Amino acid sequence: MNNKYQVSIKFLMQLSKTKKAFLLFDHQNGKITNYIFTNDLTRYRNLFDSWKLNEIIQPQVLALTIEL
């Protein structure tokens, strides 16, 4: 299942540099409204709507090319 969310450049930079294992986030109308990077999924899982494994997301972010 692929979901598409609008994210900021700041978020993408943080995601590309994090060493944390999980991204937990709240979303509304296709936008990520609140997020946290953590290694402890069990502690924060019930506080957020969704979570993703950063190991799966990071290669996609690192493959982005922005031409100015």
CHARMM internal coordinates of N, CA and C (Angstrom, degrees):
IC EDIT
DIST 1 N 1 CA 1.4422
DIST 1 CA 1 C 1.5287
ANGL 1 N 1 CA 1 C 108.84
DIST 1 C 2 N 1.2981
ANGL 1 CA 1 C 2 N 116.74
DIHE 1 N 1 CA 1 C 2 N 120.84
DIST 2 N 2 CA 1.4590
ANGL 1 C 2 N 2 CA 122.02
DIHE 1 CA 1 C 2 N 2 CA 178.97
DIST 2 CA 2 C 1.5128
ANGL 2 N 2 CA 2 C 109.36
DIHE 1 C 2 N 2 CA 2 C -106.50
DIST 2 C 3 N 1.3086
ANGL 2 CA 2 C 3 N 115.39
DIHE 2 N 2 CA 2 C 3 N 125.99
DIST 3 N 3 CA 1.4565
ANGL 2 C 3 N 3 CA 121.68
DIHE 2 CA 2 C 3 N 3 CA 174.91
DIST 3 CA 3 C 1.5111
ANGL 3 N 3 CA 3 C 107.73
DIHE 2 C 3 N 3 CA 3 C -113.16
DIST 3 C 4 N 1.3158
ANGL 3 CA 3 C 4 N 116.52
DIHE 3 N 3 CA 3 C 4 N 143.22
DIST 4 N 4 CA 1.4594
ANGL 3 C 4 N 4 CA 121.17
DIHE 3 CA 3 C 4 N 4 CA 178.63
DIST 4 CA 4 C 1.5234
ANGL 4 N 4 CA 4 C 108.61
DIHE 3 C 4 N 4 CA 4 C -110.87
DIST 4 C 5 N 1.3303
ANGL 4 CA 4 C 5 N 114.71
DIHE 4 N 4 CA 4 C 5 N 130.53
DIST 5 N 5 CA 1.4522
ANGL 4 C 5 N 5 CA 121.54
DIHE 4 CA 4 C 5 N 5 CA 179.73
DIST 5 CA 5 C 1.5204
ANGL 5 N 5 CA 5 C 109.15
DIHE 4 C 5 N 5 CA 5 C -129.14
DIST 5 C 6 N 1.3229
ANGL 5 CA 5 C 6 N 115.94
DIHE 5 N 5 CA 5 C 6 N 145.49
DIST 6 N 6 CA 1.4574
ANGL 5 C 6 N 6 CA 120.57
DIHE 5 CA 5 C 6 N 6 CA 173.74
DIST 6 CA 6 C 1.5238
ANGL 6 N 6 CA 6 C 107.89
DIHE 5 C 6 N 6 CA 6 C -84.38
DIST 6 C 7 N 1.3304
ANGL 6 CA 6 C 7 N 115.61
DIHE 6 N 6 CA 6 C 7 N 132.30
DIST 7 N 7 CA 1.4598
ANGL 6 C 7 N 7 CA 120.81
DIHE 6 CA 6 C 7 N 7 CA -179.89
DIST 7 CA 7 C 1.5242
ANGL 7 N 7 CA 7 C 109.58
DIHE 6 C 7 N 7 CA 7 C -133.97
DIST 7 C 8 N 1.3067
ANGL 7 CA 7 C 8 N 115.70
DIHE 7 N 7 CA 7 C 8 N 162.07
DIST 8 N 8 CA 1.4661
ANGL 7 C 8 N 8 CA 120.92
DIHE 7 CA 7 C 8 N 8 CA -179.62
DIST 8 CA 8 C 1.5257
ANGL 8 N 8 CA 8 C 110.22
DIHE 7 C 8 N 8 CA 8 C -91.62
DIST 8 C 9 N 1.3192
ANGL 8 CA 8 C 9 N 115.10
DIHE 8 N 8 CA 8 C 9 N 164.38
DIST 9 N 9 CA 1.4694
ANGL 8 C 9 N 9 CA 121.35
DIHE 8 CA 8 C 9 N 9 CA 176.44
DIST 9 CA 9 C 1.5334
ANGL 9 N 9 CA 9 C 109.42
DIHE 8 C 9 N 9 CA 9 C -63.24
DIST 9 C 10 N 1.3234
ANGL 9 CA 9 C 10 N 116.77
DIHE 9 N 9 CA 9 C 10 N -38.32
DIST 10 N 10 CA 1.4601
ANGL 9 C 10 N 10 CA 121.46
DIHE 9 CA 9 C 10 N 10 CA 178.62
DIST 10 CA 10 C 1.5294
ANGL 10 N 10 CA 10 C 110.22
DIHE 9 C 10 N 10 CA 10 C -58.82
DIST 10 C 11 N 1.3224
ANGL 10 CA 10 C 11 N 116.06
DIHE 10 N 10 CA 10 C 11 N -44.94
DIST 11 N 11 CA 1.4580
ANGL 10 C 11 N 11 CA 121.22
DIHE 10 CA 10 C 11 N 11 CA 178.73
DIST 11 CA 11 C 1.5297
ANGL 11 N 11 CA 11 C 110.74
DIHE 10 C 11 N 11 CA 11 C -60.90
DIST 11 C 12 N 1.3356
ANGL 11 CA 11 C 12 N 117.61
DIHE 11 N 11 CA 11 C 12 N -44.76
DIST 12 N 12 CA 1.4609
ANGL 11 C 12 N 12 CA 121.19
DIHE 11 CA 11 C 12 N 12 CA 179.77
DIST 12 CA 12 C 1.5285
ANGL 12 N 12 CA 12 C 111.83
DIHE 11 C 12 N 12 CA 12 C -62.44
DIST 12 C 13 N 1.3122
ANGL 12 CA 12 C 13 N 117.07
DIHE 12 N 12 CA 12 C 13 N -38.13
DIST 13 N 13 CA 1.4627
ANGL 12 C 13 N 13 CA 121.04
DIHE 12 CA 12 C 13 N 13 CA 178.06
DIST 13 CA 13 C 1.5301
ANGL 13 N 13 CA 13 C 110.52
DIHE 12 C 13 N 13 CA 13 C -65.60
DIST 13 C 14 N 1.3272
ANGL 13 CA 13 C 14 N 116.49
DIHE 13 N 13 CA 13 C 14 N -44.83
DIST 14 N 14 CA 1.4615
ANGL 13 C 14 N 14 CA 120.31
DIHE 13 CA 13 C 14 N 14 CA 178.27
DIST 14 CA 14 C 1.5227
ANGL 14 N 14 CA 14 C 110.69
DIHE 13 C 14 N 14 CA 14 C -62.29
DIST 14 C 15 N 1.3202
ANGL 14 CA 14 C 15 N 116.61
DIHE 14 N 14 CA 14 C 15 N -42.06
DIST 15 N 15 CA 1.4585
ANGL 14 C 15 N 15 CA 121.69
DIHE 14 CA 14 C 15 N 15 CA -179.96
DIST 15 CA 15 C 1.5231
ANGL 15 N 15 CA 15 C 111.80
DIHE 14 C 15 N 15 CA 15 C -63.87
DIST 15 C 16 N 1.3201
ANGL 15 CA 15 C 16 N 117.12
DIHE 15 N 15 CA 15 C 16 N -39.34
DIST 16 N 16 CA 1.4590
ANGL 15 C 16 N 16 CA 119.96
DIHE 15 CA 15 C 16 N 16 CA -178.47
DIST 16 CA 16 C 1.5264
ANGL 16 N 16 CA 16 C 112.30
DIHE 15 C 16 N 16 CA 16 C -70.99
DIST 16 C 17 N 1.3252
ANGL 16 CA 16 C 17 N 118.41
DIHE 16 N 16 CA 16 C 17 N -24.76
DIST 17 N 17 CA 1.4571
ANGL 16 C 17 N 17 CA 121.98
DIHE 16 CA 16 C 17 N 17 CA -175.26
DIST 17 CA 17 C 1.5303
ANGL 17 N 17 CA 17 C 114.37
DIHE 16 C 17 N 17 CA 17 C -101.04
DIST 17 C 18 N 1.3273
ANGL 17 CA 17 C 18 N 118.16
DIHE 17 N 17 CA 17 C 18 N -10.77
DIST 18 N 18 CA 1.4590
ANGL 17 C 18 N 18 CA 120.20
DIHE 17 CA 17 C 18 N 18 CA -174.21
DIST 18 CA 18 C 1.5249
ANGL 18 N 18 CA 18 C 112.51
DIHE 17 C 18 N 18 CA 18 C -71.78
DIST 18 C 19 N 1.3065
ANGL 18 CA 18 C 19 N 115.41
DIHE 18 N 18 CA 18 C 19 N 147.32
DIST 19 N 19 CA 1.4570
ANGL 18 C 19 N 19 CA 122.63
DIHE 18 CA 18 C 19 N 19 CA 174.41
DIST 19 CA 19 C 1.5309
ANGL 19 N 19 CA 19 C 110.79
DIHE 18 C 19 N 19 CA 19 C -104.05
DIST 19 C 20 N 1.3254
ANGL 19 CA 19 C 20 N 116.86
DIHE 19 N 19 CA 19 C 20 N 0.91
DIST 20 N 20 CA 1.4635
ANGL 19 C 20 N 20 CA 121.69
DIHE 19 CA 19 C 20 N 20 CA 179.95
DIST 20 CA 20 C 1.5228
ANGL 20 N 20 CA 20 C 110.35
DIHE 19 C 20 N 20 CA 20 C -74.47
DIST 20 C 21 N 1.3141
ANGL 20 CA 20 C 21 N 116.89
DIHE 20 N 20 CA 20 C 21 N 154.64
DIST 21 N 21 CA 1.4594
ANGL 20 C 21 N 21 CA 121.91
DIHE 20 CA 20 C 21 N 21 CA -173.41
DIST 21 CA 21 C 1.5251
ANGL 21 N 21 CA 21 C 113.62
DIHE 20 C 21 N 21 CA 21 C -86.40
DIST 21 C 22 N 1.3277
ANGL 21 CA 21 C 22 N 117.58
DIHE 21 N 21 CA 21 C 22 N -29.54
DIST 22 N 22 CA 1.4595
ANGL 21 C 22 N 22 CA 120.60
DIHE 21 CA 21 C 22 N 22 CA -173.41
DIST 22 CA 22 C 1.5204
ANGL 22 N 22 CA 22 C 112.75
DIHE 21 C 22 N 22 CA 22 C -126.35
DIST 22 C 23 N 1.3171
ANGL 22 CA 22 C 23 N 115.14
DIHE 22 N 22 CA 22 C 23 N 148.27
DIST 23 N 23 CA 1.4584
ANGL 22 C 23 N 23 CA 124.11
DIHE 22 CA 22 C 23 N 23 CA 171.24
DIST 23 CA 23 C 1.5170
ANGL 23 N 23 CA 23 C 106.47
DIHE 22 C 23 N 23 CA 23 C -114.47
DIST 23 C 24 N 1.3171
ANGL 23 CA 23 C 24 N 116.70
DIHE 23 N 23 CA 23 C 24 N 118.36
DIST 24 N 24 CA 1.4636
ANGL 23 C 24 N 24 CA 121.74
DIHE 23 CA 23 C 24 N 24 CA 175.60
DIST 24 CA 24 C 1.5170
ANGL 24 N 24 CA 24 C 107.25
DIHE 23 C 24 N 24 CA 24 C -110.94
DIST 24 C 25 N 1.3392
ANGL 24 CA 24 C 25 N 116.99
DIHE 24 N 24 CA 24 C 25 N 137.05
DIST 25 N 25 CA 1.4555
ANGL 24 C 25 N 25 CA 118.65
DIHE 24 CA 24 C 25 N 25 CA -174.76
DIST 25 CA 25 C 1.5179
ANGL 25 N 25 CA 25 C 113.01
DIHE 24 C 25 N 25 CA 25 C -152.42
DIST 25 C 26 N 1.3291
ANGL 25 CA 25 C 26 N 114.46
DIHE 25 N 25 CA 25 C 26 N 155.95
DIST 26 N 26 CA 1.4610
ANGL 25 C 26 N 26 CA 123.69
DIHE 25 CA 25 C 26 N 26 CA 170.47
DIST 26 CA 26 C 1.5157
ANGL 26 N 26 CA 26 C 106.73
DIHE 25 C 26 N 26 CA 26 C -103.86
DIST 26 C 27 N 1.3178
ANGL 26 CA 26 C 27 N 116.84
DIHE 26 N 26 CA 26 C 27 N 146.51
DIST 27 N 27 CA 1.4607
ANGL 26 C 27 N 27 CA 120.18
DIHE 26 CA 26 C 27 N 27 CA 179.16
DIST 27 CA 27 C 1.5209
ANGL 27 N 27 CA 27 C 109.99
DIHE 26 C 27 N 27 CA 27 C -138.90
DIST 27 C 28 N 1.3339
ANGL 27 CA 27 C 28 N 113.99
DIHE 27 N 27 CA 27 C 28 N 150.74
DIST 28 N 28 CA 1.4550
ANGL 27 C 28 N 28 CA 121.18
DIHE 27 CA 27 C 28 N 28 CA 179.57
DIST 28 CA 28 C 1.5228
ANGL 28 N 28 CA 28 C 107.86
DIHE 27 C 28 N 28 CA 28 C -152.44
DIST 28 C 29 N 1.3145
ANGL 28 CA 28 C 29 N 117.18
DIHE 28 N 28 CA 28 C 29 N 127.46
DIST 29 N 29 CA 1.4679
ANGL 28 C 29 N 29 CA 123.59
DIHE 28 CA 28 C 29 N 29 CA 179.29
DIST 29 CA 29 C 1.5257
ANGL 29 N 29 CA 29 C 112.74
DIHE 28 C 29 N 29 CA 29 C 54.27
DIST 29 C 30 N 1.3254
ANGL 29 CA 29 C 30 N 117.37
DIHE 29 N 29 CA 29 C 30 N 39.78
DIST 30 N 30 CA 1.4627
ANGL 29 C 30 N 30 CA 120.73
DIHE 29 CA 29 C 30 N 30 CA 176.78
DIST 30 CA 30 C 1.5151
ANGL 30 N 30 CA 30 C 114.80
DIHE 29 C 30 N 30 CA 30 C 78.20
DIST 30 C 31 N 1.3241
ANGL 30 CA 30 C 31 N 118.23
DIHE 30 N 30 CA 30 C 31 N 12.18
DIST 31 N 31 CA 1.4596
ANGL 30 C 31 N 31 CA 121.96
DIHE 30 CA 30 C 31 N 31 CA 179.05
DIST 31 CA 31 C 1.5195
ANGL 31 N 31 CA 31 C 109.26
DIHE 30 C 31 N 31 CA 31 C -124.06
DIST 31 C 32 N 1.3204
ANGL 31 CA 31 C 32 N 115.76
DIHE 31 N 31 CA 31 C 32 N 142.70
DIST 32 N 32 CA 1.4573
ANGL 31 C 32 N 32 CA 120.45
DIHE 31 CA 31 C 32 N 32 CA 175.27
DIST 32 CA 32 C 1.5213
ANGL 32 N 32 CA 32 C 107.50
DIHE 31 C 32 N 32 CA 32 C -82.33
DIST 32 C 33 N 1.3324
ANGL 32 CA 32 C 33 N 116.38
DIHE 32 N 32 CA 32 C 33 N 120.03
DIST 33 N 33 CA 1.4576
ANGL 32 C 33 N 33 CA 121.01
DIHE 32 CA 32 C 33 N 33 CA -174.51
DIST 33 CA 33 C 1.5202
ANGL 33 N 33 CA 33 C 113.19
DIHE 32 C 33 N 33 CA 33 C -97.80
DIST 33 C 34 N 1.3204
ANGL 33 CA 33 C 34 N 117.55
DIHE 33 N 33 CA 33 C 34 N -29.18
DIST 34 N 34 CA 1.4565
ANGL 33 C 34 N 34 CA 121.67
DIHE 33 CA 33 C 34 N 34 CA -178.22
DIST 34 CA 34 C 1.5301
ANGL 34 N 34 CA 34 C 107.10
DIHE 33 C 34 N 34 CA 34 C -151.88
DIST 34 C 35 N 1.3221
ANGL 34 CA 34 C 35 N 117.45
DIHE 34 N 34 CA 34 C 35 N 140.55
DIST 35 N 35 CA 1.4527
ANGL 34 C 35 N 35 CA 119.42
DIHE 34 CA 34 C 35 N 35 CA -178.99
DIST 35 CA 35 C 1.5196
ANGL 35 N 35 CA 35 C 111.23
DIHE 34 C 35 N 35 CA 35 C -151.74
DIST 35 C 36 N 1.3179
ANGL 35 CA 35 C 36 N 115.10
DIHE 35 N 35 CA 35 C 36 N 161.77
DIST 36 N 36 CA 1.4586
ANGL 35 C 36 N 36 CA 122.12
DIHE 35 CA 35 C 36 N 36 CA 175.85
DIST 36 CA 36 C 1.5276
ANGL 36 N 36 CA 36 C 107.96
DIHE 35 C 36 N 36 CA 36 C -149.31
DIST 36 C 37 N 1.3278
ANGL 36 CA 36 C 37 N 116.34
DIHE 36 N 36 CA 36 C 37 N 143.13
DIST 37 N 37 CA 1.4533
ANGL 36 C 37 N 37 CA 122.59
DIHE 36 CA 36 C 37 N 37 CA 172.61
DIST 37 CA 37 C 1.5231
ANGL 37 N 37 CA 37 C 106.58
DIHE 36 C 37 N 37 CA 37 C -101.55
DIST 37 C 38 N 1.3311
ANGL 37 CA 37 C 38 N 117.41
DIHE 37 N 37 CA 37 C 38 N 131.19
DIST 38 N 38 CA 1.4580
ANGL 37 C 38 N 38 CA 120.43
DIHE 37 CA 37 C 38 N 38 CA -176.42
DIST 38 CA 38 C 1.5183
ANGL 38 N 38 CA 38 C 111.29
DIHE 37 C 38 N 38 CA 38 C -151.92
DIST 38 C 39 N 1.3185
ANGL 38 CA 38 C 39 N 115.41
DIHE 38 N 38 CA 38 C 39 N 160.49
DIST 39 N 39 CA 1.4589
ANGL 38 C 39 N 39 CA 121.71
DIHE 38 CA 38 C 39 N 39 CA 171.11
DIST 39 CA 39 C 1.5262
ANGL 39 N 39 CA 39 C 110.98
DIHE 38 C 39 N 39 CA 39 C -99.08
DIST 39 C 40 N 1.3275
ANGL 39 CA 39 C 40 N 117.11
DIHE 39 N 39 CA 39 C 40 N -11.99
DIST 40 N 40 CA 1.4639
ANGL 39 C 40 N 40 CA 122.74
DIHE 39 CA 39 C 40 N 40 CA -174.66
DIST 40 CA 40 C 1.5226
ANGL 40 N 40 CA 40 C 110.97
DIHE 39 C 40 N 40 CA 40 C -107.47
DIST 40 C 41 N 1.3143
ANGL 40 CA 40 C 41 N 116.60
DIHE 40 N 40 CA 40 C 41 N 86.13
DIST 41 N 41 CA 1.4592
ANGL 40 C 41 N 41 CA 121.35
DIHE 40 CA 40 C 41 N 41 CA -178.14
DIST 41 CA 41 C 1.5267
ANGL 41 N 41 CA 41 C 112.01
DIHE 40 C 41 N 41 CA 41 C -65.78
DIST 41 C 42 N 1.3087
ANGL 41 CA 41 C 42 N 118.31
DIHE 41 N 41 CA 41 C 42 N -38.81
DIST 42 N 42 CA 1.4710
ANGL 41 C 42 N 42 CA 120.76
DIHE 41 CA 41 C 42 N 42 CA -175.70
DIST 42 CA 42 C 1.5257
ANGL 42 N 42 CA 42 C 112.80
DIHE 41 C 42 N 42 CA 42 C -65.75
DIST 42 C 43 N 1.3118
ANGL 42 CA 42 C 43 N 117.86
DIHE 42 N 42 CA 42 C 43 N -31.40
DIST 43 N 43 CA 1.4610
ANGL 42 C 43 N 43 CA 120.87
DIHE 42 CA 42 C 43 N 43 CA -179.01
DIST 43 CA 43 C 1.5301
ANGL 43 N 43 CA 43 C 112.31
DIHE 42 C 43 N 43 CA 43 C -70.43
DIST 43 C 44 N 1.3434
ANGL 43 CA 43 C 44 N 118.00
DIHE 43 N 43 CA 43 C 44 N -39.11
DIST 44 N 44 CA 1.4568
ANGL 43 C 44 N 44 CA 121.47
DIHE 43 CA 43 C 44 N 44 CA -171.39
DIST 44 CA 44 C 1.5265
ANGL 44 N 44 CA 44 C 114.55
DIHE 43 C 44 N 44 CA 44 C -108.04
DIST 44 C 45 N 1.3254
ANGL 44 CA 44 C 45 N 118.53
DIHE 44 N 44 CA 44 C 45 N -6.47
DIST 45 N 45 CA 1.4706
ANGL 44 C 45 N 45 CA 122.05
DIHE 44 CA 44 C 45 N 45 CA -172.87
DIST 45 CA 45 C 1.5281
ANGL 45 N 45 CA 45 C 113.48
DIHE 44 C 45 N 45 CA 45 C -54.90
DIST 45 C 46 N 1.3131
ANGL 45 CA 45 C 46 N 118.64
DIHE 45 N 45 CA 45 C 46 N -39.58
DIST 46 N 46 CA 1.4626
ANGL 45 C 46 N 46 CA 121.62
DIHE 45 CA 45 C 46 N 46 CA -177.22
DIST 46 CA 46 C 1.5304
ANGL 46 N 46 CA 46 C 113.58
DIHE 45 C 46 N 46 CA 46 C -80.29
DIST 46 C 47 N 1.3102
ANGL 46 CA 46 C 47 N 117.97
DIHE 46 N 46 CA 46 C 47 N -7.96
DIST 47 N 47 CA 1.4631
ANGL 46 C 47 N 47 CA 121.29
DIHE 46 CA 46 C 47 N 47 CA -178.63
DIST 47 CA 47 C 1.5235
ANGL 47 N 47 CA 47 C 113.34
DIHE 46 C 47 N 47 CA 47 C -91.34
DIST 47 C 48 N 1.3390
ANGL 47 CA 47 C 48 N 117.73
DIHE 47 N 47 CA 47 C 48 N -12.15
DIST 48 N 48 CA 1.4585
ANGL 47 C 48 N 48 CA 121.99
DIHE 47 CA 47 C 48 N 48 CA -175.98
DIST 48 CA 48 C 1.5250
ANGL 48 N 48 CA 48 C 110.53
DIHE 47 C 48 N 48 CA 48 C -126.42
DIST 48 C 49 N 1.3462
ANGL 48 CA 48 C 49 N 115.82
DIHE 48 N 48 CA 48 C 49 N 157.98
DIST 49 N 49 CA 1.4680
ANGL 48 C 49 N 49 CA 121.54
DIHE 48 CA 48 C 49 N 49 CA -178.87
DIST 49 CA 49 C 1.5243
ANGL 49 N 49 CA 49 C 112.89
DIHE 48 C 49 N 49 CA 49 C -70.53
DIST 49 C 50 N 1.3256
ANGL 49 CA 49 C 50 N 117.57
DIHE 49 N 49 CA 49 C 50 N -41.63
DIST 50 N 50 CA 1.4581
ANGL 49 C 50 N 50 CA 122.12
DIHE 49 CA 49 C 50 N 50 CA -173.18
DIST 50 CA 50 C 1.5141
ANGL 50 N 50 CA 50 C 110.68
DIHE 49 C 50 N 50 CA 50 C -141.70
DIST 50 C 51 N 1.3291
ANGL 50 CA 50 C 51 N 115.54
DIHE 50 N 50 CA 50 C 51 N 165.45
DIST 51 N 51 CA 1.4528
ANGL 50 C 51 N 51 CA 120.90
DIHE 50 CA 50 C 51 N 51 CA 174.26
DIST 51 CA 51 C 1.5206
ANGL 51 N 51 CA 51 C 108.93
DIHE 50 C 51 N 51 CA 51 C -148.04
DIST 51 C 52 N 1.3174
ANGL 51 CA 51 C 52 N 115.08
DIHE 51 N 51 CA 51 C 52 N 152.68
DIST 52 N 52 CA 1.4654
ANGL 51 C 52 N 52 CA 122.51
DIHE 51 CA 51 C 52 N 52 CA 179.03
DIST 52 CA 52 C 1.5241
ANGL 52 N 52 CA 52 C 108.51
DIHE 51 C 52 N 52 CA 52 C -137.56
DIST 52 C 53 N 1.3060
ANGL 52 CA 52 C 53 N 115.48
DIHE 52 N 52 CA 52 C 53 N 151.01
DIST 53 N 53 CA 1.4520
ANGL 52 C 53 N 53 CA 122.10
DIHE 52 CA 52 C 53 N 53 CA 175.32
DIST 53 CA 53 C 1.5236
ANGL 53 N 53 CA 53 C 108.43
DIHE 52 C 53 N 53 CA 53 C -83.74
DIST 53 C 54 N 1.3145
ANGL 53 CA 53 C 54 N 117.24
DIHE 53 N 53 CA 53 C 54 N 122.58
DIST 54 N 54 CA 1.4672
ANGL 53 C 54 N 54 CA 121.57
DIHE 53 CA 53 C 54 N 54 CA -176.58
DIST 54 CA 54 C 1.5219
ANGL 54 N 54 CA 54 C 112.55
DIHE 53 C 54 N 54 CA 54 C -62.89
DIST 54 C 55 N 1.3072
ANGL 54 CA 54 C 55 N 117.16
DIHE 54 N 54 CA 54 C 55 N -27.43
DIST 55 N 55 CA 1.4618
ANGL 54 C 55 N 55 CA 121.16
DIHE 54 CA 54 C 55 N 55 CA 179.23
DIST 55 CA 55 C 1.5337
ANGL 55 N 55 CA 55 C 111.66
DIHE 54 C 55 N 55 CA 55 C -60.70
DIST 55 C 56 N 1.3089
ANGL 55 CA 55 C 56 N 116.81
DIHE 55 N 55 CA 55 C 56 N -27.03
DIST 56 N 56 CA 1.4644
ANGL 55 C 56 N 56 CA 121.87
DIHE 55 CA 55 C 56 N 56 CA 179.31
DIST 56 CA 56 C 1.5286
ANGL 56 N 56 CA 56 C 111.29
DIHE 55 C 56 N 56 CA 56 C -86.88
DIST 56 C 57 N 1.3169
ANGL 56 CA 56 C 57 N 117.38
DIHE 56 N 56 CA 56 C 57 N -35.68
DIST 57 N 57 CA 1.4697
ANGL 56 C 57 N 57 CA 121.82
DIHE 56 CA 56 C 57 N 57 CA -175.09
DIST 57 CA 57 C 1.5314
ANGL 57 N 57 CA 57 C 112.17
DIHE 56 C 57 N 57 CA 57 C -81.63
DIST 57 C 58 N 1.3172
ANGL 57 CA 57 C 58 N 118.27
DIHE 57 N 57 CA 57 C 58 N -40.24
DIST 58 N 58 CA 1.4632
ANGL 57 C 58 N 58 CA 121.62
DIHE 57 CA 57 C 58 N 58 CA -172.57
DIST 58 CA 58 C 1.5293
ANGL 58 N 58 CA 58 C 114.47
DIHE 57 C 58 N 58 CA 58 C -57.33
DIST 58 C 59 N 1.3294
ANGL 58 CA 58 C 59 N 120.96
DIHE 58 N 58 CA 58 C 59 N -42.14
DIST 59 N 59 CA 1.4754
ANGL 58 C 59 N 59 CA 118.49
DIHE 58 CA 58 C 59 N 59 CA 178.47
DIST 59 CA 59 C 1.5351
ANGL 59 N 59 CA 59 C 112.80
DIHE 58 C 59 N 59 CA 59 C -60.59
DIST 59 C 60 N 1.3169
ANGL 59 CA 59 C 60 N 117.52
DIHE 59 N 59 CA 59 C 60 N -32.70
DIST 60 N 60 CA 1.4606
ANGL 59 C 60 N 60 CA 120.96
DIHE 59 CA 59 C 60 N 60 CA 177.80
DIST 60 CA 60 C 1.5263
ANGL 60 N 60 CA 60 C 110.45
DIHE 59 C 60 N 60 CA 60 C -68.69
DIST 60 C 61 N 1.3146
ANGL 60 CA 60 C 61 N 116.63
DIHE 60 N 60 CA 60 C 61 N -39.58
DIST 61 N 61 CA 1.4724
ANGL 60 C 61 N 61 CA 120.69
DIHE 60 CA 60 C 61 N 61 CA 179.62
DIST 61 CA 61 C 1.5306
ANGL 61 N 61 CA 61 C 110.30
DIHE 60 C 61 N 61 CA 61 C -69.07
DIST 61 C 62 N 1.3110
ANGL 61 CA 61 C 62 N 117.04
DIHE 61 N 61 CA 61 C 62 N -41.30
DIST 62 N 62 CA 1.4616
ANGL 61 C 62 N 62 CA 120.37
DIHE 61 CA 61 C 62 N 62 CA -179.03
DIST 62 CA 62 C 1.5293
ANGL 62 N 62 CA 62 C 112.44
DIHE 61 C 62 N 62 CA 62 C -69.06
DIST 62 C 63 N 1.3158
ANGL 62 CA 62 C 63 N 116.86
DIHE 62 N 62 CA 62 C 63 N -20.01
DIST 63 N 63 CA 1.4609
ANGL 62 C 63 N 63 CA 120.61
DIHE 62 CA 62 C 63 N 63 CA 179.31
DIST 63 CA 63 C 1.5341
ANGL 63 N 63 CA 63 C 113.06
DIHE 62 C 63 N 63 CA 63 C -84.98
DIST 63 C 64 N 1.3327
ANGL 63 CA 63 C 64 N 118.14
DIHE 63 N 63 CA 63 C 64 N -6.54
DIST 64 N 64 CA 1.4638
ANGL 63 C 64 N 64 CA 121.49
DIHE 63 CA 63 C 64 N 64 CA 179.59
DIST 64 CA 64 C 1.5277
ANGL 64 N 64 CA 64 C 110.39
DIHE 63 C 64 N 64 CA 64 C -68.76
DIST 64 C 65 N 1.3166
ANGL 64 CA 64 C 65 N 115.36
DIHE 64 N 64 CA 64 C 65 N 140.12
DIST 65 N 65 CA 1.4569
ANGL 64 C 65 N 65 CA 121.14
DIHE 64 CA 64 C 65 N 65 CA 176.36
DIST 65 CA 65 C 1.5250
ANGL 65 N 65 CA 65 C 107.90
DIHE 64 C 65 N 65 CA 65 C -123.09
DIST 65 C 66 N 1.3109
ANGL 65 CA 65 C 66 N 115.46
DIHE 65 N 65 CA 65 C 66 N 128.78
DIST 66 N 66 CA 1.4628
ANGL 65 C 66 N 66 CA 121.28
DIHE 65 CA 65 C 66 N 66 CA 178.98
DIST 66 CA 66 C 1.5190
ANGL 66 N 66 CA 66 C 107.99
DIHE 65 C 66 N 66 CA 66 C -117.03
DIST 66 C 67 N 1.3003
ANGL 66 CA 66 C 67 N 116.17
DIHE 66 N 66 CA 66 C 67 N 121.30
DIST 67 N 67 CA 1.4655
ANGL 66 C 67 N 67 CA 120.96
DIHE 66 CA 66 C 67 N 67 CA 178.99
DIST 67 CA 67 C 1.5222
ANGL 67 N 67 CA 67 C 109.08
DIHE 66 C 67 N 67 CA 67 C -101.93
DIST 67 C 68 N 1.3078
ANGL 67 CA 67 C 68 N 115.22
DIHE 67 N 67 CA 67 C 68 N 129.75
DIST 68 N 68 CA 1.4728
ANGL 67 C 68 N 68 CA 120.90
DIHE 67 CA 67 C 68 N 68 CA 179.24
DIST 68 CA 68 C 1.5117
ANGL 68 N 68 CA 68 C 109.73
DIHE 67 C 68 N 68 CA 68 C -111.58
END
COOR INIT
IC SEED 1 N 1 CA 1 C
IC BUILD
